[in-house]
């Protein structure tokens, strides 16, 4: 069954500005033309311009992997004033994956009130359809890289954070999935799984599977706890699968070094 896909605008925050602050100050999301868009706010902890930009193709692929023509309605808005239009052009010339990821990339002029008319035109989405809705896919939404990889030193034990701040798209739905050990992939039986702030909850069965009925919204927070493992929060978003959600949890020792 085909359906129209939802456009995405990835927003790179100002240098060292929190996601919450960027969300509060962002006027783009309040424009009526973007009410049906998904906004993904990406933290900016510094580094070279290339390192900031080169991560986007992988991030976009992870979050929008169900879209066959995702570059037709994926956009990038940059608040980082150290990045110029010339930097974007150089990145597109040197990286084919970056160039083909976004339909349009806009660097903020640094003004409090952006040119709404120009942005609406720049971020105008094409009408495309997809055959395989994300609800029927399997997805991993808690990823913890191996600590002994120098490239990820300092990142391996960072817990997941909320990245979607848009409105919910589905209410009172059924969510199913499986809980696994993030290192071995082994299913974990009898885990406690519940929706934060509600009475909606269940235990995973002997094979690690769980089903939650009447989940309030697809922006709720899923909480998973298991003896000997760190309590894991999964921040649901409208693009996450609602069936066969694969939740990976880490032993408590993975966070003991923080």
C-alpha positions as CSV (number, residue, x, y, z in Angstrom):
1,X,0.0,0.0,0.0
2,X,1.4,3.4,-1.0
3,X,1.4,6.5,1.0
4,X,2.9,10.0,0.9
5,X,6.2,10.4,2.8
6,X,6.8,13.1,5.3
7,X,9.5,15.7,4.6
8,X,12.4,16.1,7.0
9,X,14.4,19.2,7.9
10,X,17.7,18.4,9.7
11,X,18.8,21.4,11.8
12,X,22.4,21.8,12.8
13,X,22.5,23.8,16.1
14,X,24.7,26.7,16.8
15,X,28.1,25.9,18.2
16,X,27.7,24.5,21.8
17,X,24.0,25.4,21.9
18,X,21.7,22.8,23.4
19,X,19.0,21.1,21.4
20,X,16.3,22.5,23.7
21,X,17.5,26.1,23.2
22,X,17.7,25.7,19.4
23,X,14.2,24.2,19.4
24,X,12.9,27.1,21.5
25,X,14.5,29.7,19.3
26,X,13.8,28.1,15.9
27,X,11.1,30.0,14.1
28,X,11.2,27.8,11.1
29,X,9.1,25.0,12.6
30,X,6.3,27.5,13.4
31,X,5.7,28.4,9.8
32,X,2.4,26.9,8.7
33,X,4.0,25.5,5.5
34,X,6.1,23.2,7.7
35,X,3.5,21.9,10.1
36,X,3.7,18.4,8.5
37,X,7.5,18.3,8.4
38,X,9.6,16.3,10.7
39,X,12.4,18.4,12.4
40,X,15.5,16.7,13.6
41,X,17.8,18.8,15.7
42,X,21.5,17.8,15.7
43,X,23.8,19.0,18.5
44,X,27.0,20.9,17.6
45,X,29.9,20.2,19.9
46,X,32.6,21.7,17.6
47,X,35.2,20.2,15.4
48,X,36.2,20.8,11.8
49,X,33.6,21.8,9.3
50,X,34.1,18.6,7.4
51,X,33.6,16.5,10.5
52,X,30.3,18.3,11.3
53,X,28.9,17.8,7.8
54,X,30.3,14.4,7.0
55,X,28.1,12.7,9.6
56,X,24.8,13.7,8.0
57,X,24.6,11.1,5.2
58,X,24.7,8.2,7.8
59,X,22.4,10.0,10.2
60,X,19.8,10.7,7.5
61,X,20.1,7.1,6.2
62,X,19.4,5.7,9.7
63,X,16.4,7.9,10.3
64,X,14.8,7.8,6.8
65,X,15.9,4.4,5.5
66,X,12.3,3.5,4.5
67,X,12.2,6.2,1.9
68,X,13.2,5.0,-1.5
69,X,13.7,8.6,-2.8
70,X,14.5,10.3,0.4
71,X,16.7,13.0,-1.2
72,X,13.5,14.4,-2.8
73,X,12.3,15.7,0.5
74,X,15.2,15.8,2.9
75,X,16.6,19.2,3.7
76,X,19.4,20.7,5.9
77,X,19.3,24.0,7.8
78,X,22.5,25.2,9.4
79,X,22.6,27.7,12.3
80,X,26.3,27.3,12.8
81,X,27.8,30.7,11.7
82,X,31.2,29.2,11.1
83,X,29.9,27.3,8.1
84,X,29.4,29.3,4.9
85,X,27.7,28.6,1.6
86,X,31.1,28.1,0.1
87,X,31.8,25.3,2.7
88,X,28.6,23.6,1.6
89,X,29.6,23.8,-2.0
90,X,33.0,22.4,-1.3
91,X,31.5,19.5,0.7
92,X,29.1,18.7,-2.1
93,X,32.0,18.6,-4.6
94,X,34.1,16.4,-2.4
95,X,31.4,14.0,-1.1
96,X,28.9,12.5,-3.4
97,X,26.9,11.0,-0.5
98,X,26.5,14.4,1.0
99,X,25.5,16.0,-2.3
100,X,22.8,13.4,-3.0
101,X,21.4,13.3,0.6
102,X,19.8,16.7,0.7
103,X,17.5,18.3,-1.9
104,X,18.4,21.7,-0.5
105,X,20.9,23.0,2.1
106,X,20.5,26.5,3.6
107,X,22.9,28.3,5.8
108,X,21.2,30.7,8.3
109,X,22.1,34.4,7.8
110,X,22.2,34.7,11.6
111,X,19.2,37.0,11.7
112,X,16.4,36.5,14.3
113,X,13.7,36.5,11.6
114,X,14.7,34.5,8.5
115,X,13.3,35.2,5.1
116,X,10.3,33.0,5.3
117,X,9.3,33.2,1.7
118,X,12.8,32.1,0.5
119,X,12.9,29.2,3.0
120,X,9.5,28.0,2.0
121,X,10.7,27.8,-1.6
122,X,14.1,26.2,-0.7
123,X,12.4,23.6,1.5
124,X,9.5,22.8,-0.8
125,X,9.1,19.0,-0.8
126,X,8.4,16.9,-3.9
127,X,5.4,14.5,-3.8
128,X,6.7,11.0,-3.6
129,X,5.3,7.7,-2.3
130,X,6.7,4.6,-0.6
131,X,5.6,1.0,-0.9
132,X,6.8,-0.2,2.5
133,X,5.6,1.8,5.5
134,X,8.1,2.1,8.3
135,X,5.6,0.6,10.8
136,X,6.2,-2.9,9.3
137,X,10.0,-2.7,9.4
138,X,12.5,-3.8,12.1
139,X,14.5,-0.9,13.5
140,X,17.3,-0.4,16.1
141,X,16.8,2.8,18.0
142,X,19.4,2.4,20.7
143,X,22.9,2.2,19.4
144,X,26.0,1.9,21.6
145,X,29.3,1.7,19.7
146,X,32.2,-0.4,21.1
147,X,34.3,1.5,23.6
148,X,37.6,0.1,22.4
149,X,37.2,1.8,19.0
150,X,39.3,5.0,19.3
151,X,37.0,6.7,16.8
152,X,34.2,6.5,19.3
153,X,36.1,7.2,22.5
154,X,33.9,9.2,24.8
155,X,30.7,8.4,22.8
156,X,30.3,4.7,23.5
157,X,28.6,5.2,26.9
158,X,26.4,8.2,26.0
159,X,22.7,7.4,26.6
160,X,20.1,8.2,23.9
161,X,18.6,11.7,23.9
162,X,15.4,13.1,22.5
163,X,15.8,14.3,19.0
164,X,12.3,14.7,17.7
165,X,10.2,17.6,19.0
166,X,7.4,17.7,16.4
167,X,3.7,16.7,17.0
168,X,2.6,13.1,17.2
169,X,1.1,11.4,14.2
170,X,-0.5,8.3,15.7
171,X,-2.6,8.1,18.9
172,X,-3.6,5.1,21.0
173,X,-1.8,2.5,18.9
174,X,-0.3,-1.0,19.6
175,X,3.5,-1.2,19.9
176,X,5.3,-4.5,19.6
177,X,9.0,-5.4,19.7
178,X,11.8,-7.5,21.1
179,X,14.4,-6.6,23.8
180,X,18.0,-7.8,23.1
181,X,21.4,-7.6,24.7
182,X,23.2,-4.9,22.7
183,X,26.5,-6.9,22.6
184,X,25.4,-10.5,22.0
185,X,22.0,-9.9,20.3
186,X,20.5,-12.4,22.7
187,X,16.8,-11.9,23.5
188,X,16.1,-11.0,27.1
189,X,13.1,-12.6,28.7
190,X,10.8,-11.1,31.3
191,X,12.0,-7.5,30.9
192,X,9.8,-4.8,32.3
193,X,8.6,-2.6,29.4
194,X,6.3,0.4,29.9
195,X,5.4,3.9,28.7
196,X,6.8,6.6,30.9
197,X,4.2,8.5,32.9
198,X,1.4,6.0,32.1
199,X,0.1,2.7,33.4
200,X,0.7,1.1,30.0
201,X,3.2,-1.7,30.4
202,X,4.0,-5.4,30.0
203,X,6.7,-8.0,30.5
204,X,8.6,-9.5,27.6
205,X,8.0,-13.2,27.1
206,X,10.5,-16.0,27.2
207,X,11.7,-15.0,23.7
208,X,12.1,-11.3,24.6
209,X,8.9,-10.2,22.7
210,X,6.5,-7.6,24.1
211,X,3.3,-6.0,23.1
212,X,1.9,-2.7,24.5
213,X,-1.7,-1.8,23.9
214,X,-3.1,1.7,23.8
215,X,0.2,3.6,23.6
216,X,-0.9,7.2,24.0
217,X,1.2,8.8,21.2
218,X,4.1,8.0,18.8
219,X,6.2,10.5,20.7
220,X,5.9,8.8,24.0
221,X,9.0,7.5,25.9
222,X,9.4,3.8,26.1
223,X,11.3,2.5,29.2
224,X,12.9,-0.9,29.5
225,X,14.4,-2.3,32.7
226,X,16.1,-5.7,33.4
227,X,18.1,-7.0,36.3
228,X,21.8,-6.4,35.7
229,X,21.1,-3.9,32.8
230,X,20.9,-0.1,32.7
231,X,17.3,1.2,32.5
232,X,16.9,2.3,28.9
233,X,14.7,5.0,27.6
234,X,13.7,5.0,23.9
235,X,12.2,8.2,22.6
236,X,9.6,7.2,20.1
237,X,9.1,9.2,16.9
238,X,6.5,9.0,14.2
239,X,9.0,7.3,11.8
240,X,9.9,4.5,14.1
241,X,8.3,1.1,13.4
242,X,5.3,0.2,15.5
243,X,5.8,-3.5,14.9
244,X,9.0,-5.5,15.6
245,X,10.8,-2.6,17.3
246,X,14.2,-3.9,18.2
247,X,15.3,-2.4,21.5
248,X,19.0,-2.9,22.5
249,X,20.0,-2.6,26.1
250,X,23.4,-2.5,27.7
251,X,24.7,-4.0,31.0
252,X,25.0,-1.6,33.9
253,X,28.8,-1.7,33.7
254,X,28.6,0.1,30.3
255,X,27.6,3.3,32.2
256,X,29.6,2.8,35.3
257,X,32.6,4.8,33.9
258,X,30.6,8.0,33.4
